[in-house]
Amino acid sequence: MKRTKKHYDPLQHLALSAIQNTPFAGALRLLKTKLPDARSLSTQMAFDRVYRFFVTDGKQPSIQSNGLCNYRGENDSRCAIGVLIPNNLYSPFMEGVPVIELLKSYPRLRDYLRRIPRRFLAALQHAHDETAKAFLAKGISFRDLITDELYNIAFQYHLYIPRS
């Protein structure tokens, strides 16, 4: 196997060292690194959306009178996972399907949520469903219940609580 010797180009070396010593060197290095896809959510971003929807904005859960939760409901009500599903990826056929199965059946949604651990999504769904059922059965404040659940999830996944 023949090796070809790279030849030294002093002009290229000068140009590189000039760029690396500029105030923009950090920005240039950042451009070379692969940034997360803006079309997908991180765990912290997902948590922030759910927290703001239920706690900051005080929106109601999407739950039927029989205790079943919906991803989307009346009057802009949603479940925790429904908050994360963009309008262009939502389908009424998703209703009644657990989030883990949803990811198997809807590849575009799976791609959009790919940076979020499945256990985290399942924890969000469980937190919403159980607090919504308690809200419906006992009349306890949904906002107080979901706040407690979201604090537990934030602690478990090392997430920050967004500012109100």
C-alpha positions in Angstrom: 0.0 0.0 0.0 1.5 3.2 -1.1 1.3 6.2 1.1 1.1 9.6 -0.3 2.8 12.3 1.6 0.6 15.4 2.3 2.4 18.4 1.3 2.7 21.4 3.5 1.0 24.5 2.3 2.2 27.5 4.3 -0.6 29.7 3.0 -3.3 27.3 4.2 -1.5 27.0 7.6 -1.4 30.8 7.9 -5.1 31.1 7.0 -6.1 28.5 9.6 -4.0 30.0 12.4 -5.4 33.5 11.6 -9.0 32.2 11.8 -8.3 30.3 15.0 -6.9 33.4 16.7 -9.9 35.6 15.9 -12.6 36.4 18.4 -14.9 34.3 16.3 -12.9 31.1 16.7 -15.4 29.7 19.2 -18.3 30.4 16.9 -16.4 28.7 14.0 -15.7 25.6 16.0 -19.4 25.6 17.0 -20.4 25.6 13.4 -18.3 22.6 12.7 -20.0 20.6 15.5 -23.2 18.8 14.8 -26.1 20.7 16.5 -29.3 18.9 17.5 -32.0 18.9 14.9 -34.3 21.8 15.5 -37.2 19.6 14.3 -36.9 17.3 17.3 -37.4 18.0 21.0 -35.0 17.4 23.9 -36.2 16.1 27.2 -35.8 19.5 28.8 -37.8 21.2 26.0 -40.6 18.6 26.3 -40.7 19.0 30.0 -40.9 22.8 29.7 -43.8 22.6 27.2 -45.8 20.3 29.5 -45.0 22.4 32.6 -46.0 25.6 31.0 -49.2 24.2 29.5 -50.5 22.8 32.8 -48.8 24.8 35.6 -48.0 28.2 34.1 -51.0 28.5 31.8 -53.4 26.5 34.0 -54.9 24.5 31.1 -57.2 21.6 31.9 -56.5 17.9 31.2 -58.0 16.2 28.3 -60.2 13.5 30.0 -63.5 12.0 29.2 -66.3 11.5 31.8 -65.5 7.7 31.8 -61.9 8.5 32.9 -60.1 7.8 29.6 -57.6 10.5 28.5 -57.3 11.9 25.1 -54.2 13.4 23.4 -56.5 16.3 22.2 -59.8 17.3 23.7 -62.4 20.1 23.7 -61.4 23.8 24.4 -57.7 23.2 23.7 -57.4 20.6 26.4 -54.6 18.1 25.9 -52.8 15.4 27.8 -49.1 15.7 28.5 -48.2 13.8 25.3 -50.7 15.7 23.3 -48.9 18.9 24.3 -45.8 17.5 22.6 -47.5 16.4 19.3 -47.3 19.1 16.7 -50.5 19.8 14.7 -49.0 18.5 11.5 -48.2 15.1 13.1 -51.4 14.6 15.0 -54.1 12.3 13.8 -57.5 11.5 15.5 -56.5 7.8 15.1 -53.9 8.3 17.7 -56.5 8.5 20.5 -56.6 5.6 22.9 -53.1 4.3 21.9 -50.4 4.4 24.6 -47.4 6.6 23.8 -45.0 3.7 23.3 -47.2 2.1 20.8 -47.8 5.5 19.1 -44.0 5.7 18.5 -44.0 2.3 16.8 -47.0 3.2 14.6 -46.1 6.8 13.6 -42.5 7.1 12.3 -42.6 10.8 11.8 -43.7 11.3 15.4 -41.0 8.8 16.6 -38.4 10.9 14.7 -39.7 14.1 16.2 -39.5 12.7 19.7 -36.3 10.7 19.2 -34.1 12.5 21.7 -36.6 11.9 24.5 -36.3 8.7 26.5 -39.4 6.5 26.1 -39.5 6.0 29.9 -39.8 9.8 30.3 -42.7 9.9 27.8 -44.4 7.1 29.6 -43.8 8.9 33.0 -45.5 12.0 31.6 -48.4 10.1 30.2 -48.8 8.2 33.5 -48.6 11.5 35.6 -51.2 13.1 33.4 -53.6 10.2 33.4 -53.5 9.5 37.1 -53.8 13.1 38.2 -56.6 13.7 35.7 -58.5 10.7 37.1 -58.0 12.0 40.7 -59.2 15.4 39.5 -62.3 13.9 38.0 -63.1 11.5 40.8 -62.3 13.6 43.9 -62.5 17.1 42.5 -59.0 17.9 43.7 -57.1 20.7 41.9 -55.6 19.3 38.8 -53.0 22.1 38.7 -51.8 21.2 42.2 -51.7 17.5 41.5 -49.8 17.8 38.2 -47.3 20.3 39.7 -46.4 17.7 42.3 -46.0 15.0 39.7 -44.0 17.2 37.4 -41.6 18.1 40.2 -41.1 14.4 40.9 -40.4 13.8 37.2 -38.0 16.8 37.0 -36.1 15.4 40.0 -35.9 11.9 38.6 -34.6 13.1 35.2 -32.4 15.9 36.5 -34.4 18.6 34.8 -34.9 22.3 35.6 -38.3 23.7 36.5 -39.0 26.5 34.0 -39.6 30.0 35.3 -43.2 31.1 35.4 
